[in-house]
Amino acid sequence: MKQSRVVGTQINKLKNTGSTSRKNKIRWKDMIPFYVMMIPGMVYLIINNYIPMFGIIIAFKKLDFQKGILGSEWIGLDNFKFLFASKDAWTITRNTVLYSVAFIVLGSLFAITTAILLNEVRSRMASRLYQSLILLPYLMSWVVVSYLGFAFLSSETGTINSMLRSLGFQTINFYNEPQYWPFILIFTNLWKTIGYGTIIYLSNVVSISKEYYEAAAIDGATKWQQIRKITLPLLKPTIITMFILQLGNVFRSDFGLFYQMPRGSGALFSVTRTLDVYVYTALMKNSDFGMSSAASFYQSIVGFILIVSANALVRKVNKDNALF
Amino acid sequence: MREKPTIRIIAHIWMFIVSMLALLPFQLLIIASFTDNNYASIHGFSFFPKQWSADAYLYIMNKWATIGRAYLMTIIVTIVGVALSIIITTLFAYGLSNTKLPGVKVISFLVIFTMLFNGGLVSTYYSYVNLFHIRNTIWALIFPGLLMNAFNIILVKNYIRNSIPPSLMEAARIDGASEYTIFFRIVVPLSIPILATIGLLTGIAYWNDWQNGLYYLTQRDGGHLYTIQVVLNTINESITFLAVNPDTSVTSVTDLPSTTVRMAIAMVGIIPIILAYPFFQKYFVKGITLGGVKE
């Protein structure tokens, strides 16, 4: 390499071109190792992400396993006609969007509150202990969480029912009664994600300069006034950014939560089935490639439009926080 | 300057309640797994059962051929997955960190685009099963989705760009070091903090993964590959899973795993994470903070 560099300068001299323009020229030979190092990652992106992206054309085909995706017959929008003719399309869209919005609003509210209060805990030991404890649920898989849920909700052995029984009340068959599930799902999601949200907001609260608070305290501001007039206004850009970015994801639901918590109970479908669960069930349980690919396509495209719009909005608010 | 302690008291009370809510289900899980099964089936699970028993754990010891195997699979998948993930991600991120590389902007865009658009489950499933034939192989647990993601690439790329002085690499180049030497001798050792962070996040994702097992393993041909999470999920879907012996395949009702056994298996699944948690907690918090707004 050293040699080629020397040769390079000699050629420069010979050609008598300006050395600056020569320096800016890329020497391809030096760049080859970088491309070589990126090969495994590129291959993975192609296999894991880009081939499936092109695979969404399944939605417009009548899939024939013998002929593969490309050889199968085009059927235009037939799959979508079936999907949107069914009641399911509306139910799963409504569930996905409403739960997402509830998670975003309540999740932010609780995370911000917890972060601000956690910041008031002076003892470092106590603060770290609280952080560890509230993050613990975030570490668990949804399968494990569904076991925890079962310990509470089961109609035979669940704690809630055994309490109801000992107090002389009627027991509740949770896995058969839809009306409790919006609350159960929202609570479970909050329980699992509040630690994560808190840590993110806490890192923003901590970075606010202490001088503001000192100055306010000298002027006689109470803690409550400091939170309202200093902390919250300074957090506002972060809150707005996070809010919009999360709104971009309202068409994606957490498959684990909606698949694991209701334990596949058919009686609960009307309030627990979201797009992701529907796609999975149609594909794996009913082997219905038409319906599932149409629903999957619908989710991907609307989701894409939402994320891009959300990001465009974030760029207007705060350019540094935009994804691209 | 006198500060009223009210807000601190409120803060402690609030944090105490939230922490207790976080812990409560785990307490119930532990107690439920140690509750006498007959007592549980009559009175249900309670935080204060009158009859205790370790029978559930004895049952698990008897079924250790299945559970122990699943444990081993979880460990293998996690180690192999994390190792491959770190290698692929770091190599890729190092390439991306080179701003002079022709086409680097296009490749960056291709990475970010994966965060915006995806093919969805159906075509992903179809291509993995019918093009790459990973069903019922160990690669089904390692490859799909978890191996590399845009988020980790960006974290490592930014770290390399911001924390490793370019003069260091330039000096090595002048001394005749190849790019590969620079990568392994300079970039990797100096990136250890960020690699530990993404390694931890990836490790947790592999340890907790049950979806790949659900999609790509079948009980008949892929049962030997089940990880502990996949076993837990399979028990959820069919309670007979543990009871059916591979050699006899006879199931009697008395042999079915009871609810307390299921609680005990869930315990077995989370014990390693809880034990290791105090040691990696710091890095975990750091990983989350880094992710922050760009999530």
Contacts between the chains, C-beta under 8 A, distances in Angstrom:
chain1	res1	chain2	res2	distance
A	1	B	173	6.9
A	1	B	176	6.0
A	1	B	178	7.4
A	2	B	174	7.4
A	2	B	176	5.3
A	26	B	100	6.7
A	26	B	102	5.9
A	30	B	179	7.7
A	31	B	100	7.9
A	31	B	101	5.8
A	31	B	102	6.7
A	33	B	178	6.8
A	33	B	179	3.6
A	33	B	180	6.2
A	34	B	94	7.5
A	34	B	95	4.5
A	34	B	98	5.5
A	34	B	101	5.3
A	34	B	179	6.5
A	35	B	95	7.0
A	35	B	101	7.8
A	37	B	91	4.3
A	37	B	92	7.3
A	37	B	94	6.0
A	37	B	95	5.2
A	37	B	179	7.5
A	37	B	180	7.7
A	37	B	183	6.7
A	38	B	91	6.7
A	38	B	92	5.2
A	38	B	95	3.9
A	38	B	96	7.5
A	38	B	107	7.1
A	40	B	87	7.6
A	40	B	88	4.8
A	40	B	91	6.3
A	40	B	92	7.2
A	41	B	88	5.2
A	41	B	89	7.0
A	41	B	91	6.4
A	41	B	92	3.0
A	41	B	95	7.7
A	41	B	148	6.1
A	41	B	153	7.4
A	42	B	92	7.5
A	42	B	107	7.7
A	44	B	88	6.2
A	44	B	147	5.9
A	44	B	148	5.2
A	45	B	110	6.6
A	45	B	111	7.1
A	45	B	114	6.7
A	45	B	148	7.5
A	47	B	127	7.7
A	47	B	132	6.8
A	47	B	143	7.9
A	48	B	124	7.8
A	48	B	143	7.4
A	48	B	144	6.7
A	48	B	145	6.7
A	48	B	147	7.1
A	48	B	148	7.6
A	49	B	114	4.5
A	49	B	118	6.8
A	49	B	119	7.4
A	50	B	110	7.9
A	51	B	119	7.6
A	51	B	123	7.9
A	51	B	127	5.0
A	51	B	131	7.1
A	52	B	118	6.9
A	52	B	119	2.8
A	52	B	120	7.2
A	52	B	123	4.4
A	52	B	124	4.2
A	52	B	127	5.6
A	53	B	117	6.4
A	53	B	118	7.0
A	53	B	119	4.5
A	53	B	123	7.7
A	54	B	119	7.5
A	54	B	123	7.8
A	55	B	119	5.2
A	55	B	122	7.6
A	55	B	123	2.7
A	55	B	124	7.3
A	55	B	126	6.0
A	55	B	127	5.5
A	56	B	119	5.3
A	56	B	120	6.5
A	56	B	122	7.9
A	56	B	123	5.4
A	58	B	122	6.1
A	58	B	123	5.6
A	58	B	126	6.6
A	59	B	122	7.9
A	65	B	130	7.4
A	68	B	130	7.1
A	69	B	123	7.9
A	69	B	126	6.9
A	113	B	14	7.6
A	114	B	14	7.0
A	114	B	15	7.4
A	114	B	18	6.1
A	117	B	7	8.0
A	117	B	10	6.8
A	117	B	11	4.1
A	117	B	14	4.9
A	117	B	15	6.4
A	118	B	11	6.9
A	118	B	15	6.0
A	120	B	7	5.3
A	120	B	8	5.5
A	120	B	10	7.9
A	120	B	11	4.0
A	121	B	8	7.0
A	121	B	11	5.2
A	121	B	12	6.5
A	121	B	15	6.3
A	122	B	8	6.7
A	126	B	12	7.4
A	126	B	15	7.8
A	128	B	281	8.0
A	129	B	19	7.7
A	130	B	15	4.4
A	130	B	18	7.7
A	130	B	19	5.5
A	131	B	281	7.9
A	131	B	285	6.6
A	132	B	277	7.2
A	132	B	278	7.4
A	132	B	281	5.4
A	133	B	19	4.0
A	133	B	22	5.3
A	133	B	23	6.0
A	134	B	15	7.9
A	134	B	18	5.6
A	134	B	19	5.9
A	134	B	22	5.0
A	135	B	281	7.6
A	135	B	284	7.1
A	135	B	285	7.3
A	135	B	288	8.0
A	136	B	22	5.6
A	136	B	23	7.1
A	136	B	26	7.2
A	136	B	274	7.6
A	136	B	277	7.2
A	137	B	22	5.5
A	137	B	25	7.8
A	139	B	204	6.4
A	139	B	208	7.9
A	139	B	273	5.7
A	139	B	277	6.8
A	139	B	284	7.8
A	140	B	208	7.2
A	140	B	270	6.4
A	140	B	273	7.6
A	141	B	208	3.6
A	141	B	209	7.4
A	141	B	210	6.1
A	141	B	229	5.5
A	142	B	210	7.7
A	143	B	210	5.0
A	143	B	229	5.5
A	143	B	232	4.6
A	143	B	233	4.9
A	143	B	236	6.8
A	143	B	269	8.0
A	144	B	208	7.9
A	144	B	229	7.9
A	144	B	232	6.9
A	144	B	266	5.5
A	144	B	269	6.0
A	144	B	270	5.6
A	146	B	236	6.4
A	147	B	29	6.9
A	147	B	232	7.0
A	147	B	236	7.8
A	147	B	262	6.5
A	147	B	263	6.6
A	147	B	266	4.0
A	148	B	25	4.0
A	148	B	26	7.3
A	148	B	28	7.2
A	148	B	29	5.8
A	148	B	266	7.6
A	149	B	25	8.0
A	150	B	259	7.9
A	150	B	262	7.8
A	151	B	25	7.1
A	151	B	28	5.1
A	151	B	29	6.0
A	151	B	32	5.1
A	151	B	45	5.5
A	151	B	263	6.3
A	152	B	25	7.1
A	152	B	28	6.9
A	154	B	44	7.7
A	154	B	45	7.9
A	154	B	259	7.1
A	156	B	41	6.7
A	156	B	44	6.8
A	156	B	259	7.6
A	157	B	32	7.8
A	157	B	40	5.2
A	157	B	41	6.6
A	157	B	44	4.7
A	157	B	45	5.2
A	157	B	259	5.1
A	158	B	44	6.1
A	158	B	45	6.6
A	159	B	28	6.1
A	159	B	44	6.5
A	159	B	45	4.9
A	159	B	46	6.2
A	159	B	47	7.2
A	161	B	44	5.9
A	162	B	43	5.7
A	162	B	44	2.9
A	162	B	45	6.5
A	162	B	46	5.6
A	163	B	46	7.8
A	165	B	44	7.0
A	191	B	21	6.7
A	191	B	22	7.0
A	191	B	25	7.8
A	194	B	18	7.0
A	194	B	22	7.9
A	195	B	22	7.0
A	196	B	288	6.0
A	199	B	285	5.8
A	199	B	288	4.9
A	199	B	289	6.2
A	200	B	288	6.5
A	200	B	289	6.8
A	200	B	291	7.6
A	200	B	292	5.1
A	200	B	293	7.7
A	200	B	295	7.8
A	203	B	289	4.4
A	203	B	292	6.4
A	204	B	292	7.9
A	217	B	1	6.0
A	217	B	3	7.4
A	218	B	1	7.3
A	222	B	4	7.3
A	223	B	3	7.5
A	223	B	4	7.0
A	223	B	6	7.5
A	223	B	7	4.2
A	224	B	7	7.0
A	238	B	293	6.6
A	241	B	293	5.9
A	242	B	293	6.4
A	242	B	295	7.9
A	245	B	293	7.5
A	245	B	295	7.0
A	255	B	211	7.0
A	256	B	211	7.4
A	260	B	233	7.8
A	260	B	236	7.4
A	263	B	236	6.3
A	264	B	237	7.2
A	276	B	121	7.4
A	279	B	120	6.7
A	279	B	121	5.2
A	279	B	122	6.5
A	280	B	121	6.3
A	283	B	121	6.4
A	283	B	122	5.7
A	283	B	125	6.6
A	284	B	214	7.9
A	284	B	215	7.3
A	289	B	122	6.8
A	289	B	126	7.9
A	292	B	121	7.5
A	292	B	122	5.0
A	293	B	120	7.9
A	293	B	122	4.4
A	293	B	123	7.2
A	296	B	119	7.9
A	296	B	120	3.5
A	296	B	121	5.8
A	296	B	122	4.4
A	296	B	123	7.2
A	297	B	120	6.9
A	299	B	120	6.1
A	300	B	117	6.5
A	300	B	118	6.2
A	300	B	119	6.7
A	300	B	120	4.8
A	303	B	117	7.8
A	304	B	116	5.8
A	304	B	117	4.6
A	307	B	115	7.9
A	307	B	116	5.0
A	308	B	116	6.3
A	311	B	116	7.9
A	321	B	293	5.2
A	321	B	294	7.6
A	323	B	112	6.3
A	323	B	115	6.5
A	323	B	116	7.6
A	323	B	294	6.9
A	324	B	109	7.3
A	324	B	112	5.1
